[in-house]
């Protein structure tokens, strides 16, 4: 009989920002990319983004767009 092993599962809460850019799907591919780039620049300019990036870097937690 195989010995049973109990695995502890640690769950984390993640937050995802879903966006809806009006008319996005009707844009050409390069226009879609330009809109996403513009949104990234806006988000990167926010104080909270930089604060969170610093805090997560200290804990070595993954963070989207930090190294982009």
Protein Blocks (a to p, Z undefined) as FASTA:
>chain_A
ZZddddddddddddddddddehklmpcfklmmmmmmmmmmmmmmpmklmmmmmmmmmnop
acehklZZ
